Amino acid sequence: MIETLNSWIASPRSNSQTTFRLFCIPYAGGGTSVFHKWPDSLPSYVEVCPIRLPGRESRLMEPRFTKLFPLVRELAKSLHPFLNLPFAFFGHSLGALICFELARQLRRQNDPDPYHLFISAYRAPQLPNHNPPLHQLPDAEFIKRLRDLNGTPEAVLQNEGLLQMLLPLLRADFAILETYEYVSEALLTSSISVFGGLQDSIVSQDHLAAWRDQTNNTFTLHMLPGDHFFLHDAQSDLLQVINRELVQLAQIPKG
């Protein structure tokens, strides 16, 4: 178990069998609750460590990041003490992009590389972003686009008070995505598994398959039922694949 936590890492469950850590990063506007039930479905030796980004949950009053690289540098520094075990990253949408650049930042710092990246619902970073920017839209149009994305519960969109609290966070998170500029670097040594939704109208299978060009290790692509937020409706299928691939990684002890 991680004995000394910082504000970035949600407290994991105590587990004396831990020999591997899975750091999980949510989508835009998401929090650590996305991963609350994951430990029940993964090997007993895997410690699920959800990442709590500034501006949400217990960090609600902290300044939100609007650029990717300052966020990644701070997160990498915070993770440094917890890289004493083999580890992997999982990220969905915004979280996937953070995972990728976080792995590259760790390499710049001469920290250990993740054994594996689980990339979910985000196009390969070298591909141009042709989606119209959202983060500076007027509120009414921004809310309409959020509804189209189907990632924000309708009850939240209908709750004016809650929505006004959430909008600045969502705008900041979308600004991270929409101001990101890819820079070519050496390929990752981590193996990569990519997940997509069969009904996702935002990220195509071709977008996902292009992640193959970011690693000199093994690559797998898994298409699951659902739209851009399939990690909710197809969570069981997603966790079955993650479970299987964690066990199959030769470096990880079998539980």
C-alpha beads as a LAMMPS data file, in Angstrom:
LAMMPS data file: protein, C-alpha beads

255 atoms
254 bonds

1 atom types
1 bond types

-500.0 500.0 xlo xhi
-500.0 500.0 ylo yhi
-500.0 500.0 zlo zhi

Masses

1 110.0

Atoms # bond

1 1 1 0.000 0.000 0.000
2 1 1 1.134 3.562 -0.666
3 1 1 1.884 4.790 2.852
4 1 1 2.346 8.509 2.222
5 1 1 -0.206 9.955 -0.147
6 1 1 -0.272 13.362 -1.743
7 1 1 -3.197 15.324 -3.116
8 1 1 -2.798 13.807 -6.597
9 1 1 -3.395 10.180 -5.621
10 1 1 -6.680 8.961 -4.160
11 1 1 -6.134 6.692 -1.188
12 1 1 -5.974 3.085 -2.402
13 1 1 -7.284 0.141 -0.442
14 1 1 -4.803 -1.496 1.895
15 1 1 -3.354 -4.581 0.236
16 1 1 -0.324 -6.449 1.517
17 1 1 -0.129 -8.391 -1.780
18 1 1 0.564 -5.321 -3.904
19 1 1 3.360 -5.811 -6.411
20 1 1 2.042 -3.578 -9.217
21 1 1 0.317 -0.201 -9.479
22 1 1 -2.239 0.984 -12.012
23 1 1 -2.511 4.775 -12.094
24 1 1 -5.882 5.807 -13.569
25 1 1 -6.646 9.241 -15.032
26 1 1 -10.251 10.294 -15.791
27 1 1 -11.821 12.126 -18.708
28 1 1 -12.585 15.874 -18.847
29 1 1 -14.632 16.851 -15.814
30 1 1 -14.243 13.384 -14.287
31 1 1 -13.012 12.441 -10.842
32 1 1 -11.623 9.462 -8.989
33 1 1 -15.106 7.992 -8.458
34 1 1 -14.925 6.720 -12.053
35 1 1 -12.543 4.022 -10.792
36 1 1 -14.154 3.283 -7.427
37 1 1 -15.160 -0.304 -8.269
38 1 1 -12.138 -1.245 -10.351
39 1 1 -10.146 -2.988 -7.586
40 1 1 -12.919 -5.592 -7.308
41 1 1 -12.334 -6.713 -10.909
42 1 1 -8.545 -6.673 -11.190
43 1 1 -5.864 -9.047 -9.864
44 1 1 -5.304 -8.931 -6.117
45 1 1 -1.689 -7.824 -6.519
46 1 1 -2.689 -4.722 -8.542
47 1 1 -3.138 -1.525 -6.545
48 1 1 -5.541 0.808 -8.368
49 1 1 -4.403 4.406 -7.820
50 1 1 -6.894 6.951 -9.241
51 1 1 -5.387 10.343 -10.004
52 1 1 -7.228 13.366 -8.601
53 1 1 -6.606 16.367 -10.833
54 1 1 -6.854 19.932 -9.457
55 1 1 -10.263 21.605 -9.489
56 1 1 -12.383 18.629 -8.420
57 1 1 -13.355 16.656 -5.316
58 1 1 -11.040 17.470 -2.394
59 1 1 -9.050 19.783 -4.712
60 1 1 -12.078 21.812 -5.740
61 1 1 -10.600 25.170 -4.700
62 1 1 -7.197 24.647 -6.313
63 1 1 -6.364 26.442 -9.573
64 1 1 -7.235 24.381 -12.630
65 1 1 -4.692 23.667 -15.337
66 1 1 -5.509 24.843 -18.858
67 1 1 -2.298 23.617 -20.533
68 1 1 -1.109 20.036 -20.688
69 1 1 2.632 20.291 -20.131
70 1 1 2.593 22.224 -16.820
71 1 1 0.052 19.684 -15.528
72 1 1 2.163 16.734 -16.634
73 1 1 5.323 18.147 -15.067
74 1 1 3.613 18.608 -11.696
75 1 1 1.980 15.185 -11.841
76 1 1 5.270 13.499 -12.737
77 1 1 6.987 15.090 -9.731
78 1 1 4.171 13.942 -7.450
79 1 1 4.310 10.354 -8.728
80 1 1 8.078 10.026 -8.350
81 1 1 8.003 8.498 -4.813
82 1 1 5.435 5.901 -5.895
83 1 1 7.303 4.435 -8.852
84 1 1 9.166 1.926 -6.698
85 1 1 6.962 -0.888 -8.054
86 1 1 6.195 -1.866 -11.658
87 1 1 3.285 0.251 -12.888
88 1 1 0.972 1.040 -15.778
89 1 1 -1.265 3.959 -16.762
90 1 1 -4.921 3.968 -17.765
91 1 1 -6.535 7.074 -19.187
92 1 1 -9.838 7.816 -20.884
93 1 1 -10.119 10.648 -23.440
94 1 1 -8.317 13.602 -21.777
95 1 1 -6.846 11.074 -19.350
96 1 1 -5.378 9.112 -22.266
97 1 1 -3.527 12.145 -23.579
98 1 1 -2.239 12.899 -20.081
99 1 1 -1.015 9.292 -19.769
100 1 1 0.934 9.526 -22.994
101 1 1 2.700 12.786 -22.196
102 1 1 3.208 11.694 -18.590
103 1 1 5.099 8.620 -19.809
104 1 1 7.300 10.858 -21.954
105 1 1 7.866 13.259 -19.054
106 1 1 8.971 10.407 -16.788
107 1 1 11.492 9.436 -19.438
108 1 1 12.845 13.003 -19.516
109 1 1 13.276 12.835 -15.734
110 1 1 15.051 9.474 -15.953
111 1 1 12.279 7.902 -13.897
112 1 1 11.095 4.339 -14.573
113 1 1 8.929 3.823 -17.645
114 1 1 5.415 2.434 -17.275
115 1 1 5.255 -1.216 -18.237
116 1 1 2.054 -0.589 -20.162
117 1 1 -0.310 2.147 -21.321
118 1 1 -4.056 1.502 -21.449
119 1 1 -5.337 4.204 -23.802
120 1 1 -9.089 4.721 -24.036
121 1 1 -11.213 6.832 -26.416
122 1 1 -8.548 9.199 -27.699
123 1 1 -7.008 9.513 -31.146
124 1 1 -3.281 8.970 -31.569
125 1 1 -1.553 12.211 -30.538
126 1 1 0.291 12.718 -33.822
127 1 1 -3.030 13.069 -35.667
128 1 1 -4.431 16.574 -36.133
129 1 1 -7.490 17.560 -34.119
130 1 1 -10.250 18.432 -36.569
131 1 1 -12.943 18.786 -33.905
132 1 1 -14.178 22.379 -33.498
133 1 1 -12.897 23.925 -30.244
134 1 1 -15.373 24.063 -27.371
135 1 1 -13.710 25.703 -24.401
136 1 1 -14.461 29.306 -25.427
137 1 1 -18.033 28.776 -26.633
138 1 1 -20.867 30.732 -24.987
139 1 1 -22.508 28.802 -22.166
140 1 1 -25.618 27.767 -24.104
141 1 1 -23.619 26.360 -27.032
142 1 1 -21.051 24.766 -24.722
143 1 1 -23.811 22.985 -22.784
144 1 1 -25.401 21.815 -26.039
145 1 1 -22.098 20.291 -27.126
146 1 1 -21.681 18.621 -23.735
147 1 1 -25.107 17.053 -24.165
148 1 1 -24.133 15.807 -27.629
149 1 1 -21.004 14.177 -26.193
150 1 1 -23.166 12.222 -23.731
151 1 1 -20.557 12.334 -20.980
152 1 1 -22.308 14.656 -18.536
153 1 1 -25.418 13.260 -16.807
154 1 1 -28.619 14.967 -17.904
155 1 1 -29.475 15.595 -14.252
156 1 1 -26.326 17.731 -14.002
157 1 1 -27.104 19.608 -17.209
158 1 1 -30.573 20.392 -15.843
159 1 1 -29.268 21.574 -12.460
160 1 1 -28.355 25.228 -12.970
161 1 1 -26.439 25.627 -9.712
162 1 1 -24.395 22.463 -10.133
163 1 1 -23.772 23.192 -13.792
164 1 1 -22.405 26.667 -13.065
165 1 1 -19.949 25.085 -10.634
166 1 1 -18.902 22.469 -13.193
167 1 1 -18.566 24.659 -16.295
168 1 1 -15.229 26.319 -15.361
169 1 1 -13.678 22.904 -14.731
170 1 1 -14.970 21.508 -18.015
171 1 1 -13.761 24.567 -19.935
172 1 1 -10.304 24.214 -18.368
173 1 1 -10.143 20.508 -19.216
174 1 1 -11.233 21.107 -22.810
175 1 1 -8.639 23.883 -23.074
176 1 1 -5.956 21.318 -22.169
177 1 1 -7.121 19.122 -25.061
178 1 1 -7.632 21.893 -27.575
179 1 1 -4.355 23.776 -27.031
180 1 1 -2.170 20.646 -27.060
181 1 1 0.551 20.582 -29.706
182 1 1 2.228 17.271 -30.449
183 1 1 6.028 17.165 -30.701
184 1 1 7.739 14.110 -32.173
185 1 1 10.040 12.195 -29.806
186 1 1 11.514 8.717 -29.584
187 1 1 8.967 5.913 -29.455
188 1 1 7.832 4.655 -26.083
189 1 1 9.191 1.364 -24.816
190 1 1 5.915 0.633 -23.007
191 1 1 3.473 -1.752 -24.621
192 1 1 0.140 -0.132 -25.486
193 1 1 -3.452 -1.367 -25.417
194 1 1 -6.048 0.919 -26.974
195 1 1 -9.808 0.835 -26.428
196 1 1 -12.572 2.406 -28.477
197 1 1 -16.347 2.499 -28.628
198 1 1 -18.012 0.913 -31.635
199 1 1 -20.588 3.707 -31.684
200 1 1 -18.147 6.527 -30.881
201 1 1 -18.789 9.367 -33.346
202 1 1 -15.780 11.361 -32.108
203 1 1 -12.868 8.910 -32.260
204 1 1 -12.738 6.416 -35.134
205 1 1 -11.069 3.019 -35.242
206 1 1 -8.446 4.451 -37.606
207 1 1 -7.707 7.201 -35.076
208 1 1 -7.138 4.529 -32.444
209 1 1 -5.099 2.193 -34.638
210 1 1 -2.592 4.990 -35.264
211 1 1 -1.383 4.615 -31.662
212 1 1 0.607 1.673 -33.047
213 1 1 3.125 4.245 -34.275
214 1 1 3.903 5.457 -30.736
215 1 1 5.593 2.330 -29.376
216 1 1 8.385 -0.042 -30.324
217 1 1 6.728 -2.651 -28.102
218 1 1 3.537 -4.678 -28.566
219 1 1 0.234 -3.043 -29.490
220 1 1 -3.371 -4.232 -29.241
221 1 1 -6.659 -2.576 -30.216
222 1 1 -10.004 -3.492 -28.640
223 1 1 -13.366 -2.165 -29.840
224 1 1 -16.156 -2.340 -27.256
225 1 1 -19.892 -1.660 -27.464
226 1 1 -20.868 1.919 -26.719
227 1 1 -20.221 5.550 -27.597
228 1 1 -17.388 7.825 -26.470
229 1 1 -18.108 6.967 -22.826
230 1 1 -18.223 3.191 -23.243
231 1 1 -16.111 2.818 -20.093
232 1 1 -19.364 3.156 -18.131
233 1 1 -21.769 0.971 -20.117
234 1 1 -19.117 -1.575 -21.137
235 1 1 -17.105 -1.414 -17.922
236 1 1 -17.252 -5.178 -17.364
237 1 1 -15.891 -5.872 -20.869
238 1 1 -13.198 -3.209 -20.449
239 1 1 -12.021 -4.574 -17.105
240 1 1 -11.959 -8.141 -18.421
241 1 1 -9.500 -7.085 -21.117
242 1 1 -7.392 -5.019 -18.712
243 1 1 -7.338 -7.932 -16.267
244 1 1 -6.245 -10.373 -18.961
245 1 1 -3.532 -8.083 -20.306
246 1 1 -2.143 -7.329 -16.851
247 1 1 -1.800 -11.050 -16.197
248 1 1 -0.220 -11.654 -19.601
249 1 1 2.506 -9.067 -19.141
250 1 1 5.554 -11.233 -18.651
251 1 1 7.158 -8.906 -16.115
252 1 1 4.193 -8.908 -13.745
253 1 1 3.877 -11.719 -11.204
254 1 1 0.818 -13.863 -11.680
255 1 1 -1.839 -13.559 -8.964

Bonds

1 1 1 2
2 1 2 3
3 1 3 4
4 1 4 5
5 1 5 6
6 1 6 7
7 1 7 8
8 1 8 9
9 1 9 10
10 1 10 11
11 1 11 12
12 1 12 13
13 1 13 14
14 1 14 15
15 1 15 16
16 1 16 17
17 1 17 18
18 1 18 19
19 1 19 20
20 1 20 21
21 1 21 22
22 1 22 23
23 1 23 24
24 1 24 25
25 1 25 26
26 1 26 27
27 1 27 28
28 1 28 29
29 1 29 30
30 1 30 31
31 1 31 32
32 1 32 33
33 1 33 34
34 1 34 35
35 1 35 36
36 1 36 37
37 1 37 38
38 1 38 39
39 1 39 40
40 1 40 41
41 1 41 42
42 1 42 43
43 1 43 44
44 1 44 45
45 1 45 46
46 1 46 47
47 1 47 48
48 1 48 49
49 1 49 50
50 1 50 51
51 1 51 52
52 1 52 53
53 1 53 54
54 1 54 55
55 1 55 56
56 1 56 57
57 1 57 58
58 1 58 59
59 1 59 60
60 1 60 61
61 1 61 62
62 1 62 63
63 1 63 64
64 1 64 65
65 1 65 66
66 1 66 67
67 1 67 68
68 1 68 69
69 1 69 70
70 1 70 71
71 1 71 72
72 1 72 73
73 1 73 74
74 1 74 75
75 1 75 76
76 1 76 77
77 1 77 78
78 1 78 79
79 1 79 80
80 1 80 81
81 1 81 82
82 1 82 83
83 1 83 84
84 1 84 85
85 1 85 86
86 1 86 87
87 1 87 88
88 1 88 89
89 1 89 90
90 1 90 91
91 1 91 92
92 1 92 93
93 1 93 94
94 1 94 95
95 1 95 96
96 1 96 97
97 1 97 98
98 1 98 99
99 1 99 100
100 1 100 101
101 1 101 102
102 1 102 103
103 1 103 104
104 1 104 105
105 1 105 106
106 1 106 107
107 1 107 108
108 1 108 109
109 1 109 110
110 1 110 111
111 1 111 112
112 1 112 113
113 1 113 114
114 1 114 115
115 1 115 116
116 1 116 117
117 1 117 118
118 1 118 119
119 1 119 120
120 1 120 121
121 1 121 122
122 1 122 123
123 1 123 124
124 1 124 125
125 1 125 126
126 1 126 127
127 1 127 128
128 1 128 129
129 1 129 130
130 1 130 131
131 1 131 132
132 1 132 133
133 1 133 134
134 1 134 135
135 1 135 136
136 1 136 137
137 1 137 138
138 1 138 139
139 1 139 140
140 1 140 141
141 1 141 142
142 1 142 143
143 1 143 144
144 1 144 145
145 1 145 146
146 1 146 147
147 1 147 148
148 1 148 149
149 1 149 150
150 1 150 151
151 1 151 152
152 1 152 153
153 1 153 154
154 1 154 155
155 1 155 156
156 1 156 157
157 1 157 158
158 1 158 159
159 1 159 160
160 1 160 161
161 1 161 162
162 1 162 163
163 1 163 164
164 1 164 165
165 1 165 166
166 1 166 167
167 1 167 168
168 1 168 169
169 1 169 170
170 1 170 171
171 1 171 172
172 1 172 173
173 1 173 174
174 1 174 175
175 1 175 176
176 1 176 177
177 1 177 178
178 1 178 179
179 1 179 180
180 1 180 181
181 1 181 182
182 1 182 183
183 1 183 184
184 1 184 185
185 1 185 186
186 1 186 187
187 1 187 188
188 1 188 189
189 1 189 190
190 1 190 191
191 1 191 192
192 1 192 193
193 1 193 194
194 1 194 195
195 1 195 196
196 1 196 197
197 1 197 198
198 1 198 199
199 1 199 200
200 1 200 201
201 1 201 202
202 1 202 203
203 1 203 204
204 1 204 205
205 1 205 206
206 1 206 207
207 1 207 208
208 1 208 209
209 1 209 210
210 1 210 211
211 1 211 212
212 1 212 213
213 1 213 214
214 1 214 215
215 1 215 216
216 1 216 217
217 1 217 218
218 1 218 219
219 1 219 220
220 1 220 221
221 1 221 222
222 1 222 223
223 1 223 224
224 1 224 225
225 1 225 226
226 1 226 227
227 1 227 228
228 1 228 229
229 1 229 230
230 1 230 231
231 1 231 232
232 1 232 233
233 1 233 234
234 1 234 235
235 1 235 236
236 1 236 237
237 1 237 238
238 1 238 239
239 1 239 240
240 1 240 241
241 1 241 242
242 1 242 243
243 1 243 244
244 1 244 245
245 1 245 246
246 1 246 247
247 1 247 248
248 1 248 249
249 1 249 250
250 1 250 251
251 1 251 252
252 1 252 253
253 1 253 254
254 1 254 255
